[in-house]
Amino acid sequence: MGTMSDCKKVVVPMRYALLMFICASASAAPPPPSPIDLVQAKAAFAEAEAVSNKEGGRLWGKKLYGRLFFVDPQTRAVVANEPDPDGVLHATNGVYVGTLPQEIIVSNAPIEWQGERWTMLMWPTIPADTIDRRIIFAHELFHRIQPELGLMAPDSPNLQLDTPEGRLWLQLEWRALAAALLEQGPAQTQAIRDALAFRSHRHELFAGSAQTEASLEIAEGVPEYTGSIAGEADRDSARWRAVGKLTDPDQSTTFVRSFAYTSGPPYGLLLDQRLPGWRTKLSTKSDLSVLLASTIPPHAAVSAETRASLYGAVVIRIAEAERAQKAEAAKARYRARLIEGPTLLLPGGRKFAFSFNPSTLVSLGDANTVYPTFHANAEWGTLDVTDGVLVPTDFSRATLAAPKDIQGPHLEGPGWTLELAAGWSVVPGARDGSYTVVKK
């Protein structure tokens, strides 16, 4: 039958597909089985497509479903719904399987791969709950078309939301938004006024926060709104889901970045009701709260402090004071390790790609954020963090606790490991015991 390479060069009609498979199998061992169950993956693809078909392109004028693959984080095994342009993936039982290149960070995120934009989802971390799963499918599928819609807003942490005051006024805004979703007529209008008053008060306390919060709500809040509308059975179900999230947020998480996932759906639902066509006017500079404010008749200013007690501000203050006291111990440990003690400095740069858990971020002030878990690929190598790396909001660098040994390409420190790339080395830093990674 010839060699494997001979077989690959032969182009035959589909009726000879079985002959082609026999030819290839005779000359090469079959690939190892994928850690991703192909039957389950096919079912997940079908469900994601069904969610897209149900939505029908009504929200954004484009279908959500497109290039999608699941990846196993440990083995980097891929199962995709479409072939890739370069043929890295191979058709198997109605899907396409292969191995994700090492330079691609594994996460739930859109990626540019071989000139195409894909939705990437980690397997098997997809939720077992049907509605949660469908919402994630729609959310992540929206990210794939987000550039086409002109909605790629900057995604910056909002460190003010890791402070007691920031969290207080955010939760008051959420409670008022929940009331607005449950009311109609003048009562709804009053609840919206309250939500916007609480939001405005927060922005007065923290300069620049209005812009950064609005930007993240476009970057992640709008995708979550899309996920909720497309993934839920109907709009009433989406409304009640939003009310539950607004009134009972997960207090174990930081709101620095995750707040947008809670704020996006209620603003979108209220705008659907009060400002039809708002989505066609949306841009990266839009502010969902400003759009909602445009639906309210002129009225005397609402006092945030006066209205706060109606939404349980006293109890929230007590809870936030207790949380802040507990959180300070963790912050002190990170300050001692990543600011006051000896460190290892890694440069950022254009090729600094990373993934992290947005619900665990810790603000140390001065635009510095601790990412308790973090994975990064850069020119200098591959970094895995399990217990804290300090990164400024501009992502210009990453700071780790100093390693004990700087010899060789494999470095380790408290809560992290680093595989240095060829051509990079560790040199002494400005302080005793500190180091910097530099190109040789």
C-alpha positions, 0 to 999 in steps of 0.5 A: 500500500505504500508509506504513510507519507504516500497515503497522505498525498492521495486525494480520493472520493469520499467512498474510498474513505475506509481504504484511506483509513486502512492505508494510514493505520497500516503504517502508523500506530493509532493516536492515543485516546483523548482524555476528553470523551468525544461523545460528551464533547459532541453533545456539548457542541450540539447544546452550544449550537442549540443555545445559539439557534434559540437566540437566533441572532436577535440580540446582536445581528450575528449568530453566536455559534462558531469556531469552538474547542474544548481543551484538557488543561493537563494534556492540552488535548483538543476536541473542536467543532471545526477543522483548523486551517493548518491541519493540526486537528484531525477528523475523528468521529464527527469532531476534530482532535489534536494537541494545543500548541504550548504557546497558547494559554489554556483558559475559558477565553477567545483566542486568535489561532492560525488567523481565526478567532476561536472560543476556547473552553476548559474540559471538564470544568464546564458546569453540570447544571444545565442553565449555568452551562448554557449561560457560559456557552453563550457568554464565551461564544459572544466573546468570539464575535465581540471584536466584530461588534466594536465592543472590545473595551479595556478590561482593567481591575477595579481595586476600589471594589476590594475596599469596605466602602467600595463594596458597600455602595456596590451592594446597595446599587445591586439591591436597588437594581433588584428592586427595579427588576421587580417593580413597574411604573413609578416604583421602578423609576424610583429604584433606578434613581436609587441605584444610580445615586449609590453608584454616583456616590461610589464614583465620587469616593474613588476618582476615575472609577466611573470609567473603569467600571463602565469599561469592564461592564462592556467587556464582561457585563455585556457578554454575561447579559447575552449569556443570561438572555440566550441561556435561560428559558425566557426573559422572566427566568433571566430576570429572576436569576439576576435578582438572585445574584444581586441580592445574594452575592458570593461574599467569599469572592472579591468584586474587583473584576467579578462585579461586571458579571453581576451588574451586566444582566440587570442593566441590560434587562432594564434597558431592553424594557426602557430603551429599545434599540440600545444595543445598536448604539453601544460602543467601547465608550458606552456606560450602561448606567448613563444609558439607563439614566437617560430613561428617567424624567428630570427629578430632584437629586437623590441623597445616597446616604438618606436612601441607603438605610432603606436597602439595609446599609447598616447590616452590609457595613457590619459584614464588610467591616468583619470581612476587611478585618479578616482580609487584612491578615492575608494582605499583610502576608502578601505585602511582607512577601511581595513588597517588603521582602526580597523579590524576583521581577519579571518584565511584562511586554507585548508577549505577556499572555496570562490566565487567572481566577477573577474572583480571588484578586486582592488589592494592595493599593497603589494600583497593585493587585495580587493574583493568588493563582496565575499562569503566564507565557512570555518571552522569558518562559512559563510561570505557574503561581499557586500562592500570589504574584503582584501585578500592577494594573498596566501589567507592565511587570510581575513580582514574585517572592525571591527564589532560594536558588537561581541556577538553571532554567527551572526556578522555584519560590514560595507558591510558584515555579518558573521555566526560563526560556533559552536566552534569559537569565536571573541577575541581582536586583536593586535590593539585597536578595532580590533578582530580575529576569533579563535577556542575555 
